[in-house]
Structures are given as structure tokens and as C-alpha cells.
Amino acid sequence: MNLFWPHVSIFFWVYCFTPMVFSINLVDKFALIALKAHITYDPQGILATNWSTKTPHCSWYGISCDASQERVSAINLSNMGLEGTIAPQIGNLSLLVSLDLSNNYFHATLPKDIGKILINSVYLGKWKALQQLNLLNNKLVGRIPEGICNLSKLEEIYLGNNQLMGEIPKKMGLLLNLKVLSFPVNNLTGSIPATIFNLSSLLNISLSNNSLSGSLPMDMCYVNSKLKELKLSSNHLSGKIPTSLSQCKKLQVISLFHNDFTGSIPSGIGNLRDLQNLSLKYNSLTGEIPQSLFNISSLRFLSLAANNLEGEIPSSLSHCPELRVISLSFNQLTGGIPQAIGSLSNLEKLYLDNNKLTGEIPSEIGNLVQLQILSLWNNSFTGEIPSSLSDCPGLRMLLLSFNQLTGRIPQAIGSLSNLEELYLDHNKLTGEIPSEIGNLVQLQILSLWNNNFTGEIPSSLSDCQLLRMLALSINQLTGGIPQAIGSLSNLEELFLSQNKFTGGIPSEIGNLVQLQILSLLNNSFTGEIPSSLSHCSELRMLLLSFNQLTGGIPQAIGSLSNLEELYLDHNKLTGEIPSEIGNLVQLQILSLLNNSFTGEIPSSLSHCPELRMLLLSFNQLTGGIPQAIGSLSNLEELYLDNNKLTGEIPSEIGNLVQLQILSLWNNSFTGEIPSSLSDCQLLRMLALSINQLTGDIPQAIGSLSNLEELYLGYNKFTGGIPKEIGNLSNLNIFTLASNGISGHVPAEIFNMSSLQGIDFMNNSLSGSLPMDICKHLPDLQGLYLSGQLPATLVLCGELLSLSLSINRFTGSIPREIGNLSKLENINLDDNGLIGSIPISFGNLKALKFLTLYTNNLTGTVLEAIFNISKLQTLALLQNHLSGNLPSSIGTWLQDLEGLFIESNEFSGTIPLSISNMSKLILLDISENSFVGNVPKDLGNLRKLEVLNIEINQLNDEHLASEVGFLL
């Protein structure tokens, strides 16, 4: 019977297991059909035509099978643009070794059953499991299923560039065969499981561009010595960089940039002999750059930018001959650039900008023949630009801005035939712009602004036909704009402002059809605005302010449909504002102030829906404000002041709900303030002074909670001050001067702690100041009121001006005023004040103007008052003051321009030192009791225009000969 046993076994195997194999093959086929059914879009139509149930599934596109069993072993549908979801039936492919669906548009969550791709069968005595899972660059969402951690044979897993969220499964550390763990560019959170760093098989960890947090284990490299790439950039990792990194001897890439790492850079990293790429930029690292880093002869890329590193750049960097990129920008590095840098013959990019480096740029940089980018901007380099830079033929970008470089631009720079961008702005360079720059035929950006260049713009610049930006502003350039500039057909930005250019704007600028920004402001250009500018259809910003341009605005300017900002202010333009400006539908800023425009404001401006700022001040505009202006729903600032506008303020202004500044002062507006202004809830400044406005101040103004400045002075307002204004908690300045306002000042006004200036002069207000006026006004800087003078004014410690003239103040001047150390102006004239001038006034060392005239002050003026050295005007006339003028008055008051002490009871002689007041313009000591001779040296006061010494007991026989220049 034993003789038949082998045959019986074979028969049993074939009979029993053939249906099972056939059944399992059907399972594979059904799983693939399910995958196809879940694909909703197949742009190439491959699956629709190739994956046919009439053909063996092992022959389908992207499918590989085990030859002996016809079981699916690999699926590769990468880069096909497929859309859909991953079918859960794919978990039934029990012999699948590789699944690659990368670079498609699969969405939804990963199937939880993906962990079933594992066979426990003993078929042929082998175990097989998934080794590679690549779902890179899809649109998958949700969490990483823990089932993946059951794939014990997995070697490579790529889930990057999706929208996965949640934490990395902690059981990921069970994948003992894992070599590549790649989950970059997702929304993963939480900390990195420490168990991952215990996988001795791992070669690559890539978790960049997530929201991972926490710190790295300090022993992360004690187990894994094979790790080659560690990519954890752009997360929220914190703590110190583990010193154990030096134990990962095979590391080639360390990328930890854009995190929150602190502490110093571990010097042990210098022991990683295979390291090629070290990127630690954008952290909060401190300390010096370890010298040991430059022991790594294999290092090619070093980026430590945007930290707080200090100290000098190690000269040992010359030990890294393979370096291609050095990026140390945005640190606190000091000292100079080591000359040894010239030995890095392979260096292509050098970024040392935004540090505190000093000294000269070493000529050895000229040895870097492979250099493409040199960025040294925003340091404190001095000396000249080394001409040896011309020996860097591959240089594409040269950035030396924001330094202290002097001298000229080397002519040799014209040999850099590959140069694309040249930034030399914000230095102290002088001389002319060399014509050799015209040899830079690849040049796209030339930025030379904010230097001291002289001479004219070289016409050779027209040979730089690729030029996109030309920035020559803030220099001393002269002459006109070369007509040849009109040939730069690629020019997008032209900055020539703040020079000494003259002549007209050449019509050839109209040939610059790509031009987006034209800035010619603050020069001396004359003539008219060329209508050819209308050909610059891409123009977004046109800045011609502060010139001597004449004529009108060309109607053709209305064809610039992309124009966003138009600045023509501070010229000599005339005529009416053309209605064609209403065609500028993208316009956001229109500034025409300080010209001589006439006519009315064009209602067509209402067709500019994006307008944010409209500045028409200081012109000769007439008529009223167009009602249509109320349709400008984005308007934030409206300046119409200093014109000849008339009529009422239209209620439609209340539609401007974004309005922050409304300036209508110095016109001839009539009528009342429209109550609709209360709808402008963002209003910060309302300036209606110097008009003919009448009626009461609307209570509704008190609802403008953002108002900071309110100017209503010099109108014809009547009634009282609404107490609702006390609700304006942000109000800084409130002026009502010269109106017909009556009644008491509401107590609420004096509780507005934000107030810095109050001007209620020349009204019919009554009552007195609250005795605690400054208790609630600590920031008050200007006070123009009536009533009694409370001693509590001392609490207004920020007060700069105290003007209470022409009122009915009585009593004495509070000595506490002398403690207001910031006071520059005291005007208490025309009141009924009595007593003496407080000696404490001598403490007011910042005081420039002191006027106390027309009161009933008595007593002597103490020397301390005449010892305030910054005084420019001292007016004490028409009081009952007595005593002598101090002999040193002229020595102390060197800045005095006006001295008025007439109509008092002063006596004694005129001090000789008055002749030292070289700035004195007005001197009136009449109607006193001065005796003796008039000092002969008064003739030295060559600025003196008025001298009045009448009604004294002076001997003035020499007066005519000494001050005859006044006669």
C-alpha cells in the first residue's frame, strides 16, 4: 500500500486544491474589478478598454502576477490622473507585494481593510506580505488606519502630499522591516512616536510639512545607525536638537528647518562624514556656528538661516570643498567674510544677508568661478565693490543692498554677461552709472536707488532688452529721461523718483506696453503729461507727484483700464478733471491735491467702485459734492478741503460705510451736518472747520465710536455741545473754536481719557472748569477753554499747550502748573487773573511761548522766569508787574524773538545784555519807569523790526544813530 501513497497524495492535492486556487484567483480578479468600479474618472481610458473581464487579469495594464500561481503581486497605476476612491476589496489581494497608486486624484479615507494584505497560507511553504505601499500625491483624507501596522513585511510606505490628519499610529514601531517612512505634506498632528526611532532597518524618515509637535528623543540614534535621511522640516517640533544625531553615522540629509528648535547646534554633527545636506534654518537656535561642521568634507548644502546665531563665520569652511550652497542669512553674525571662502571653488550660492557683518568684501570672492548667487544685503559692509567680481562669469544675482559701500560701480561689472539681477540700492555709492552696464544683455532687474549717483542715465541701458525693473530713485541724477528707454519693451517697473531730472516726460514711454509701475515723483519735470501713456495698457501705478507739470490731465488716460493708483498731486496742473477718469474701474487711489484744477468734481467718479482714497484738496474746485459719490462703497478717505466748494453736504455720504477720513474744511459749505454721517461707523477723522455750516451739532455724532479727531471750528454752529460726544472713547482732538456755541460744557467731555486737545475758544460757553479736569484726562496736550484754573491741571502730565486766552478766568495762577514739564505754550492773556507769576514757572524748561498780558498780575518777576532758555515769546504787557529786569536776561534768552512788557511798573535800567538777543524782532518796554541810557549796543540787533521805549525816563540821545536801520 505504501507503494501507492505518493500517487494518492498527488491525486488528493490536485483534486482538492485546484478548485481552491481557482477560487482565490477569482478573488484577486473581483478585487481588481472592484478597484476599477471605484474609479470615477480615467482620463486616458486605459482601464475602460484594457481591464476587460474577457481577458486574464494578469495581462491587464499595471498588473503583475506571480508566474507560478497567477496571483496578483504588484499594482502600478501611478501617474494616470485617475479619480475615485480606493476599494476596500483591495485588502483581499493576499499575495500583493507592491501597491503604487501615486500621482493620481484618489480621495476619501484609506480603507481600514488594507491591513488584510497578508497571507497565512502555507502554499509552497512560503509567507508573503506587502512590501511597498505608495499612495503619494493624491487627495486622501482622514487618519492613517492602524491596520497598516499589521503589514509586518512592509519596507516602504509613501503617503505624502495628501490631506491626512490625526496622529501617526504608535504601532508603526512594530514594522521591523521598514526602510522608508514618508508622510510629508499632510495635516498630521501630535508627536512623532518614539518607537519609530527604534527601527534599526529605517533608512529614510520624511515627515516634513505637517503640524507635528513635541521634541525629538535625545537617544533617537542609539539604535538606528543606518539612517540616511531625516526630513522633519516645516512642523512645530521644539526642544533641543538631539546630540545623539552624531551616532547616525550614515546620515546624508538632515532637514529640520521651519520648526521651533532651541539651544545650540550640536558640535557632534561634525562627525557625520557622509553628510551632504544640513538645513536648520528658521528655528530659534543660538550660540556660535560649531567649527566642527566644516570638518565634513562631503558637505554640499548648508543652511542655518533665520536663527539667532552669533559670533563670526568660521574660517575653517575652506575644509568643505564640495560646498555648493551656504545660507547663513538672518542671524546675528559679526566680523567679516573670511578670505578662505575664496577656496570653495564649487560654491554656487552664498547667502550672508541680514546679519551684522562688517569690513570690506574680500576680493577672494572673485575666485568663486561657479558662483551664481551672492547675497550680502542688509549688513554693514564698507569699502568699494571689488572689481574681482567680474571673474565670476556665472553670476546671475548680485545683492549688495543696505550696506555702507562707497566708491563707484566698477566698469568691469559689465563683463558679467549672465547677470540677471543687480541690487546695489541703499548704499553710499557715488559717481556716474557706467555705460558698461549696457553690456549686461541678460539683466532683468537693476536696483540702484538710494545712493548718491550723479550724471545722466546712460543711453546704453537700452541694450538691456530683458530689463523688467529699473530703480534709480533717490539719487542726484540729472538731465532728462533718454528717449531710448522707450525701446525696453519688457520693462514692467520704472522708478526714477527723487532725483534732479528736468525736461519733459518723453512720449516714447508710451512704447513700454508691459509697464505696470511708473514713478517719476519729486523731480523737476516740466511740460504736459504725454497722452501716449494711454498705450501702457498694463499700467497699475502712475506716480508723477511733486514736479512742475502743467496743462491738463489727458482724456486718453481714461483708457488705462488696469490703473489702480494715480498720483498727480503737487504740480501746476490746470483745467477740469476729465470725466474719462470714471472709466478707470480698477482705480483705488486718486491723488490730485495741490494743483490748480477748476470746475466741478466729475460725477463719473462714481463709476470707480474700487476707489479707496480720493484726494482733491488745495485746488480751485467749485460746485457741490456730487450725490453719486455716495455709491463709492469702498471709499475710506475723502479729502476735498481747501477748495471753493459750496452747497450742502449731501446726505448720501452716509452710504460710505467704509469711510475713515472725511476732510471738507476751508470751503464754503452751508446747511447742517447731515445726521446720516452716523452711519459711517468707521470714521476716524471728521474735519468740517472753516465753512458756513449752521444749526446744532447732531447728537448722532456721539455714536461714531471710532472717531479720533473732530474739527468743527470756525463755522456758524449754535446750540450746546451734545453730551453724547462724551461717548467717543477714542477721541483725541475736539475743536469747536469760533462758533456760536452756548451753555455749559457737558461734564462727560472731561471724562474722556483719550482727549489730547480741546479747543472751545471764541464761543459763548459759560460755567467753570471742573476742579478735577485732569483726573480723567491724563493725555491732554492742548487746552483752550474758559472758567477757573484748577490746581489739578498738574495731573495733565502730557500737556503741551495751555491756551485759555480771552476768557473770564479769575483768581491766581496755580503754582502746580509749573510741574507740567512738557508745556511749550501758555496763553492766559485777556482774563482777570491776579497775584504774582508763580516761581515754579521757572521749571518749565520746554516752554517757548508765555503770554500773560491784560490781566491784573502784580509783584516782581523773579529771575527764574527769565532763565527759560527756549523762550521765543514773552508777553507780560498790561499788568501791574514791577521790579528790575535781571542783568543777564540777554544771556539767558538767546532764542527770544518777542519781548513785550509795556504798560507795567518795571523800573531800573535796561540791561546791556539785551544786545545779545540776536534773534530779537520785537521789543516793547514802553509805559514803564525805566531810567538811564538806552544801551548803544542795541544797534547790534540786526533782526530787530520794532522798538518801542516810549513813556519812560530814558536818555535816548544816541538812539537814532544806533538803531537808525529801524527808521
Backbone hydrogen bonds, N-H to C=O, Kabsch-Sander energy under -0.5 kcal/mol:
donor,donor_aa,acceptor,acceptor_aa,energy
4,F,1,M,-1.1
5,W,1,M,-0.5
5,W,2,N,-0.6
8,V,4,F,-2.5
9,S,5,W,-2.4
10,I,6,P,-2.2
11,F,7,H,-2.5
12,F,8,V,-2.6
13,W,9,S,-2.6
14,V,10,I,-2.7
15,Y,11,F,-2.7
16,C,12,F,-2.7
17,F,13,W,-2.7
18,T,13,W,-0.5
18,T,14,V,-1.2
21,V,17,F,-2.6
22,F,18,T,-2.4
23,S,19,P,-2.5
24,I,20,M,-2.7
25,N,21,V,-2.4
26,L,22,F,-1.7
27,V,23,S,-1.8
28,D,24,I,-2.0
29,K,25,N,-2.3
30,F,26,L,-3.2
31,A,27,V,-2.0
32,L,28,D,-1.9
33,I,29,K,-2.4
34,A,30,F,-2.3
35,L,31,A,-1.9
36,K,32,L,-2.4
37,A,33,I,-2.3
38,H,34,A,-1.4
39,I,36,K,-1.3
40,T,38,H,-0.7
40,T,83,E,-1.6
41,Y,83,E,-1.6
45,G,42,D,-1.5
49,T,45,G,-1.3
50,N,46,I,-3.3
51,W,47,L,-1.3
52,S,50,N,-1.9
55,T,52,S,-1.8
59,S,56,P,-1.9
60,W,57,H,-1.3
63,I,60,W,-1.9
64,S,74,A,-2.6
66,D,71,R,-3.2
69,Q,66,D,-0.6
70,E,66,D,-2.8
71,R,66,D,-0.6
73,S,64,S,-3.0
74,A,64,S,-2.0
75,I,98,S,-2.5
76,N,62,G,-2.7
77,L,100,D,-2.7
79,N,102,S,-2.0
80,M,77,L,-0.6
81,G,103,N,-0.9
83,E,41,Y,-2.1
84,G,105,Y,-1.0
85,T,38,H,-1.8
86,I,107,H,-0.5
87,A,85,T,-0.6
90,I,87,A,-1.7
91,G,88,P,-2.0
92,N,89,Q,-2.5
93,L,90,I,-1.5
94,S,92,N,-1.9
96,L,93,L,-1.6
97,V,73,S,-3.4
98,S,73,S,-1.7
99,L,132,Q,-2.5
100,D,75,I,-3.1
101,L,99,L,-0.5
101,L,134,N,-2.8
103,N,136,L,-2.8
104,N,137,N,-0.9
105,Y,82,L,-3.2
107,H,84,G,-2.9
108,A,139,K,-0.5
110,L,141,V,-0.5
114,I,111,P,-1.6
115,G,112,K,-0.9
116,K,113,D,-2.5
117,I,114,I,-1.3
118,L,116,K,-3.7
119,I,128,K,-1.4
125,G,122,V,-2.8
126,K,123,Y,-1.7
130,L,117,I,-1.2
131,Q,97,V,-3.2
132,Q,97,V,-2.3
133,L,156,E,-2.5
134,N,99,L,-3.4
135,L,133,L,-0.6
135,L,158,Y,-3.4
137,N,160,G,-2.6
138,N,161,N,-0.7
139,K,106,F,-2.7
141,V,108,A,-2.4
142,G,163,Q,-0.6
148,I,145,P,-1.6
149,C,146,E,-1.9
150,N,147,G,-2.2
151,L,148,I,-1.7
152,S,150,N,-2.2
154,L,151,L,-2.2
155,E,131,Q,-2.8
156,E,131,Q,-2.6
157,I,180,V,-2.0
158,Y,133,L,-3.3
159,L,157,I,-0.5
159,L,182,S,-3.3
160,G,182,S,-0.6
161,N,184,P,-2.5
162,N,185,V,-1.1
163,Q,140,L,-2.7
165,M,142,G,-2.8
166,G,187,N,-0.6
172,M,169,P,-1.7
173,G,170,K,-1.3
174,L,171,K,-2.6
175,L,172,M,-1.5
176,L,174,L,-2.0
177,N,152,S,-0.5
178,L,175,L,-1.7
179,K,155,E,-3.5
180,V,155,E,-2.5
181,L,204,N,-2.7
182,S,157,I,-2.5
182,S,180,V,-0.5
183,F,181,L,-0.5
183,F,206,S,-3.1
185,V,208,S,-2.3
186,N,209,N,-1.3
187,N,164,L,-2.9
189,T,166,G,-2.4
192,I,213,S,-0.5
196,I,193,P,-1.5
197,F,194,A,-1.0
198,N,195,T,-1.5
199,L,196,I,-1.6
200,S,198,N,-1.0
202,L,199,L,-1.3
203,L,179,K,-3.2
204,N,179,K,-2.5
205,I,229,E,-2.5
206,S,181,L,-3.2
207,L,231,K,-3.3
209,N,233,S,-2.4
210,N,234,S,-1.1
211,S,188,L,-2.4
213,S,190,G,-2.4
214,G,236,H,-0.5
216,L,238,S,-0.5
220,M,217,P,-1.6
222,Y,219,D,-2.0
224,N,197,F,-0.6
225,S,223,V,-0.9
228,K,203,L,-2.8
229,E,203,L,-2.2
230,L,253,V,-2.5
231,K,205,I,-3.3
232,L,230,L,-0.6
232,L,255,S,-3.1
234,S,257,F,-2.9
235,N,258,H,-1.3
236,H,212,L,-3.0
238,S,214,G,-2.5
239,G,260,D,-0.6
241,I,262,T,-0.6
244,S,218,M,-0.7
245,L,242,P,-1.4
246,S,243,T,-1.5
247,Q,244,S,-2.8
248,C,245,L,-1.4
249,K,247,Q,-1.9
250,K,225,S,-0.7
251,L,248,C,-2.0
252,Q,228,K,-3.7
253,V,228,K,-2.2
254,I,277,N,-2.8
255,S,230,L,-3.2
256,L,254,I,-0.6
256,L,279,S,-2.9
257,F,279,S,-0.6
258,H,281,K,-2.2
259,N,282,Y,-1.3
260,D,237,L,-3.1
262,T,239,G,-2.4
263,G,284,S,-0.5
269,I,266,P,-1.5
270,G,267,S,-1.9
271,N,268,G,-2.4
272,L,269,I,-1.9
273,R,271,N,-1.5
274,D,249,K,-0.6
275,L,272,L,-1.5
276,Q,252,Q,-2.7
277,N,252,Q,-2.4
278,L,301,F,-2.7
279,S,254,I,-3.0
280,L,278,L,-0.5
280,L,303,S,-3.3
281,K,303,S,-0.6
282,Y,305,A,-2.2
283,N,306,A,-1.0
284,S,261,F,-2.4
286,T,263,G,-2.4
289,I,310,E,-0.5
293,L,290,P,-1.3
294,F,291,Q,-1.6
295,N,292,S,-2.3
296,I,293,L,-1.2
297,S,295,N,-1.3
299,L,296,I,-1.7
300,R,276,Q,-2.5
301,F,276,Q,-2.7
302,L,325,V,-2.3
303,S,278,L,-2.8
304,L,327,S,-3.1
305,A,327,S,-0.6
306,A,329,S,-2.5
307,N,330,F,-0.9
308,N,285,L,-2.5
310,E,287,G,-2.3
311,G,332,Q,-0.5
313,I,334,T,-0.5
317,L,314,P,-1.3
318,S,315,S,-1.3
319,H,316,S,-2.6
320,C,317,L,-1.7
322,E,297,S,-0.7
323,L,320,C,-1.7
324,R,300,R,-3.4
325,V,300,R,-2.2
326,I,349,K,-2.3
327,S,302,L,-2.9
328,L,351,Y,-3.3
330,F,353,D,-1.7
331,N,354,N,-1.0
332,Q,309,L,-2.8
334,T,311,G,-2.3
341,I,338,P,-1.8
342,G,339,Q,-2.1
343,S,340,A,-2.1
344,L,341,I,-1.8
345,S,343,S,-2.0
346,N,321,P,-0.5
347,L,344,L,-1.9
348,E,324,R,-2.9
349,K,324,R,-2.3
350,L,373,I,-2.6
351,Y,326,I,-3.3
352,L,350,L,-0.6
352,L,375,S,-3.2
353,D,375,S,-0.7
354,N,377,W,-2.7
355,N,378,N,-0.8
356,K,333,L,-2.4
358,T,335,G,-2.7
361,I,382,T,-0.5
365,I,362,P,-1.7
366,G,363,S,-2.1
367,N,364,E,-2.5
368,L,365,I,-1.9
369,V,367,N,-2.1
371,L,368,L,-1.7
372,Q,348,E,-3.6
373,I,348,E,-2.1
374,L,397,M,-2.4
375,S,350,L,-3.0
376,L,374,L,-0.6
376,L,399,L,-3.3
377,W,399,L,-0.5
378,N,401,S,-2.3
379,N,402,F,-1.1
380,S,357,L,-2.4
382,T,359,G,-2.1
389,L,386,P,-1.6
390,S,387,S,-2.0
391,D,388,S,-2.5
392,C,389,L,-1.9
394,G,369,V,-0.6
395,L,392,C,-1.9
396,R,372,Q,-3.3
397,M,372,Q,-2.4
398,L,421,E,-2.5
399,L,374,L,-3.1
400,L,398,L,-0.6
400,L,423,Y,-3.3
402,F,425,D,-1.6
403,N,426,H,-1.3
404,Q,381,F,-2.4
406,T,383,G,-2.5
413,I,410,P,-1.6
414,G,411,Q,-2.1
415,S,412,A,-2.2
416,L,413,I,-1.6
417,S,415,S,-2.1
418,N,393,P,-0.5
419,L,416,L,-1.9
420,E,396,R,-3.0
421,E,396,R,-2.4
422,L,445,I,-2.7
423,Y,398,L,-3.0
424,L,422,L,-0.6
424,L,447,S,-3.2
425,D,447,S,-0.7
426,H,449,W,-2.2
427,N,450,N,-1.0
428,K,405,L,-2.4
430,T,407,G,-2.7
431,G,452,N,-0.5
433,I,454,T,-0.5
437,I,434,P,-1.7
438,G,435,S,-1.9
439,N,436,E,-2.5
440,L,437,I,-1.9
441,V,439,N,-2.1
443,L,440,L,-1.7
444,Q,420,E,-3.7
445,I,420,E,-2.2
446,L,469,M,-2.4
447,S,422,L,-2.9
448,L,446,L,-0.6
448,L,471,A,-3.2
449,W,471,A,-0.6
450,N,473,S,-2.4
451,N,474,I,-1.1
452,N,429,L,-2.5
454,T,431,G,-2.1
461,L,458,P,-1.7
462,S,459,S,-1.9
463,D,460,S,-2.3
464,C,461,L,-1.9
465,Q,463,D,-1.8
467,L,464,C,-1.9
468,R,444,Q,-3.6
469,M,444,Q,-2.3
470,L,493,E,-2.6
471,A,446,L,-3.0
472,L,470,L,-0.6
472,L,495,F,-3.5
474,I,497,S,-2.2
475,N,498,Q,-1.0
476,Q,453,F,-2.3
478,T,455,G,-2.4
485,I,482,P,-1.6
486,G,483,Q,-1.9
487,S,484,A,-2.2
488,L,485,I,-2.0
489,S,487,S,-2.0
491,L,488,L,-2.0
492,E,468,R,-2.9
493,E,468,R,-2.3
494,L,517,I,-2.7
495,F,470,L,-3.1
496,L,494,L,-0.6
496,L,519,S,-3.3
498,Q,521,L,-2.4
499,N,522,N,-0.6
500,K,477,L,-2.4
502,T,479,G,-2.3
509,I,506,P,-1.6
510,G,507,S,-2.0
511,N,508,E,-2.5
512,L,509,I,-1.9
513,V,511,N,-2.1
515,L,512,L,-1.6
516,Q,492,E,-3.7
517,I,492,E,-2.1
518,L,541,M,-2.4
519,S,494,L,-2.9
520,L,518,L,-0.6
520,L,543,L,-3.4
521,L,543,L,-0.5
522,N,545,S,-2.3
523,N,546,F,-1.0
524,S,501,F,-2.0
526,T,503,G,-2.1
533,L,530,P,-1.6
534,S,531,S,-1.9
535,H,532,S,-2.3
536,C,533,L,-1.9
537,S,535,H,-2.0
538,E,513,V,-0.5
539,L,536,C,-2.0
540,R,516,Q,-3.2
541,M,516,Q,-2.5
542,L,565,E,-2.5
543,L,518,L,-3.2
544,L,542,L,-0.6
544,L,567,Y,-3.3
546,F,569,D,-1.7
547,N,570,H,-1.0
548,Q,525,F,-2.4
550,T,527,G,-2.4
557,I,554,P,-1.6
558,G,555,Q,-2.1
559,S,556,A,-2.2
560,L,557,I,-1.7
561,S,559,S,-2.1
563,L,560,L,-1.9
564,E,540,R,-3.0
565,E,540,R,-2.4
566,L,589,I,-2.7
567,Y,542,L,-3.1
568,L,566,L,-0.6
568,L,591,S,-3.1
569,D,591,S,-0.7
570,H,593,L,-2.3
571,N,594,N,-0.9
572,K,549,L,-2.3
574,T,551,G,-2.5
575,G,596,S,-0.5
577,I,598,T,-0.5
581,I,578,P,-1.6
582,G,579,S,-2.1
583,N,580,E,-2.5
584,L,581,I,-1.9
585,V,583,N,-2.0
587,L,584,L,-1.6
588,Q,564,E,-3.7
589,I,564,E,-2.1
590,L,613,M,-2.4
591,S,566,L,-2.9
592,L,590,L,-0.6
592,L,615,L,-3.3
593,L,615,L,-0.6
594,N,617,S,-2.0
595,N,618,F,-1.0
596,S,573,L,-2.4
598,T,575,G,-2.1
605,L,602,P,-1.6
606,S,603,S,-2.0
607,H,604,S,-2.4
608,C,605,L,-1.9
610,E,585,V,-0.5
611,L,608,C,-1.8
612,R,588,Q,-3.5
613,M,588,Q,-2.4
614,L,637,E,-2.6
615,L,590,L,-3.0
616,L,614,L,-0.6
616,L,639,Y,-3.2
618,F,641,D,-1.7
619,N,642,N,-1.0
620,Q,597,F,-2.4
622,T,599,G,-2.6
629,I,626,P,-1.5
630,G,627,Q,-2.1
631,S,628,A,-2.2
632,L,629,I,-1.7
633,S,631,S,-2.0
635,L,632,L,-1.8
636,E,612,R,-2.9
637,E,612,R,-2.4
638,L,661,I,-2.7
639,Y,614,L,-3.0
640,L,638,L,-0.6
640,L,663,S,-3.1
641,D,663,S,-0.8
642,N,665,W,-2.5
643,N,666,N,-0.7
644,K,621,L,-2.4
646,T,623,G,-2.6
647,G,668,S,-0.5
649,I,670,T,-0.6
653,I,650,P,-1.7
654,G,651,S,-2.0
655,N,652,E,-2.4
656,L,653,I,-1.9
657,V,655,N,-2.1
659,L,656,L,-1.7
660,Q,636,E,-3.8
661,I,636,E,-2.1
662,L,685,M,-2.4
663,S,638,L,-2.9
664,L,662,L,-0.6
664,L,687,A,-3.2
665,W,687,A,-0.5
666,N,689,S,-2.1
667,N,690,I,-1.1
668,S,645,L,-2.4
670,T,647,G,-2.1
677,L,674,P,-1.8
678,S,675,S,-1.9
679,D,676,S,-2.4
680,C,677,L,-2.0
681,Q,679,D,-1.7
683,L,680,C,-1.8
684,R,660,Q,-3.8
685,M,660,Q,-2.3
686,L,709,E,-2.4
687,A,662,L,-2.8
688,L,686,L,-0.6
688,L,711,Y,-3.3
690,I,713,G,-1.9
691,N,714,Y,-1.0
692,Q,669,F,-2.3
694,T,671,G,-2.5
695,G,716,K,-0.5
701,I,698,P,-1.4
702,G,699,Q,-2.1
703,S,700,A,-2.2
704,L,701,I,-1.9
705,S,703,S,-1.9
706,N,681,Q,-0.5
707,L,704,L,-2.0
708,E,684,R,-3.1
709,E,684,R,-2.2
710,L,733,I,-2.6
711,Y,686,L,-3.0
712,L,710,L,-0.6
712,L,735,T,-2.6
714,Y,737,A,-3.6
715,N,738,S,-0.5
716,K,693,L,-2.5
718,T,695,G,-2.0
725,I,722,P,-1.6
726,G,723,K,-1.9
727,N,724,E,-2.4
728,L,725,I,-1.9
729,S,727,N,-1.9
731,L,728,L,-1.6
732,N,708,E,-3.9
733,I,708,E,-1.9
734,F,757,G,-2.3
735,T,710,L,-2.5
736,L,759,D,-3.9
737,A,759,D,-0.7
738,S,761,M,-2.6
739,N,762,N,-0.7
740,G,717,F,-2.5
742,S,719,G,-2.2
743,G,764,S,-0.8
745,V,766,S,-0.5
749,I,746,P,-1.6
750,F,746,P,-0.6
750,F,747,A,-0.8
751,N,748,E,-1.4
752,M,749,I,-1.2
753,S,751,N,-1.2
755,L,752,M,-1.8
756,Q,732,N,-3.8
757,G,732,N,-2.4
758,I,782,G,-2.3
759,D,734,F,-2.3
760,F,784,Y,-2.9
764,S,741,I,-3.0
766,S,743,G,-1.8
773,I,770,P,-1.6
775,K,772,D,-1.9
776,H,772,D,-0.6
779,D,753,S,-0.7
780,L,777,L,-1.4
781,Q,756,Q,-4.3
782,G,756,Q,-2.7
783,L,801,S,-1.7
784,Y,758,I,-2.0
789,L,810,T,-0.5
792,T,771,M,-0.5
793,L,790,P,-1.6
794,V,791,A,-1.6
795,L,792,T,-2.3
796,C,793,L,-2.1
797,G,795,L,-1.9
798,E,778,P,-0.8
799,L,796,C,-1.9
800,L,781,Q,-1.9
801,S,781,Q,-4.1
802,L,825,N,-3.0
803,S,783,L,-2.8
803,S,801,S,-0.5
804,L,802,L,-0.6
804,L,827,N,-3.7
806,I,829,D,-1.8
807,N,830,D,-1.4
811,G,832,G,-0.6
813,I,834,I,-0.5
817,I,814,P,-1.6
818,G,815,R,-1.7
819,N,816,E,-2.3
820,L,817,I,-2.0
821,S,819,N,-1.8
823,L,820,L,-2.0
824,E,800,L,-3.4
825,N,800,L,-1.8
826,I,849,F,-2.7
827,N,802,L,-3.3
828,L,826,I,-0.5
828,L,851,T,-2.9
830,D,853,Y,-2.3
831,N,854,T,-1.2
832,G,809,F,-2.9
834,I,811,G,-2.2
835,G,856,N,-0.6
841,F,838,P,-1.8
842,G,839,I,-1.9
843,N,840,S,-2.2
844,L,841,F,-1.8
845,K,843,N,-2.1
847,L,844,L,-1.6
848,K,824,E,-2.5
849,F,824,E,-2.0
850,L,873,T,-2.4
851,T,826,I,-2.8
852,L,850,L,-0.5
852,L,875,A,-3.1
853,Y,875,A,-0.6
854,T,877,L,-1.9
855,N,878,Q,-1.1
856,N,833,L,-2.6
858,T,835,G,-2.1
859,G,880,H,-0.6
861,V,882,S,-0.9
862,L,860,T,-0.7
865,I,862,L,-1.8
866,F,862,L,-0.7
866,F,863,E,-0.8
867,N,864,A,-1.0
868,I,865,I,-0.8
869,S,867,N,-1.1
871,L,868,I,-1.9
872,Q,848,K,-3.5
873,T,848,K,-2.0
874,L,898,G,-2.5
875,A,850,L,-2.7
876,L,874,L,-0.6
876,L,900,F,-3.5
877,L,900,F,-0.7
878,Q,902,E,-2.2
879,N,903,S,-1.0
880,H,857,L,-2.7
882,S,859,G,-2.1
883,G,905,E,-0.7
885,L,907,S,-0.5
889,I,886,P,-1.8
891,T,888,S,-1.0
892,W,888,S,-2.0
893,L,889,I,-2.3
894,Q,892,W,-1.0
895,D,869,S,-0.7
896,L,893,L,-1.0
897,E,872,Q,-3.0
898,G,872,Q,-1.9
899,L,922,L,-2.5
900,F,874,L,-2.9
901,I,899,L,-0.5
901,I,924,D,-2.6
902,E,924,D,-0.6
903,S,926,S,-1.8
904,N,927,E,-1.0
905,E,881,L,-3.0
907,S,883,G,-2.2
908,G,929,S,-0.7
913,S,887,S,-0.6
914,I,911,P,-1.6
915,S,912,L,-1.8
916,N,913,S,-2.5
917,M,914,I,-2.0
918,S,916,N,-2.2
919,K,894,Q,-0.5
920,L,917,M,-2.0
921,I,897,E,-2.8
922,L,897,E,-2.3
923,L,946,V,-2.2
924,D,899,L,-2.6
925,I,948,N,-2.6
926,S,948,N,-0.6
927,E,950,E,-2.3
928,N,951,I,-0.9
929,S,906,F,-2.9
931,V,908,G,-2.2
932,G,953,Q,-0.8
934,V,955,N,-1.9
938,L,935,P,-1.5
939,G,936,K,-1.6
940,N,937,D,-2.5
941,L,938,L,-1.7
942,R,940,N,-2.0
944,L,941,L,-1.6
945,E,921,I,-3.0
946,V,921,I,-2.1
948,N,923,L,-2.4
953,Q,930,F,-2.8
955,N,932,G,-3.0
956,D,954,L,-0.7
959,L,956,D,-1.4
962,E,958,H,-1.6
963,V,959,L,-2.7
966,L,963,V,-1.9
967,L,964,G,-1.5
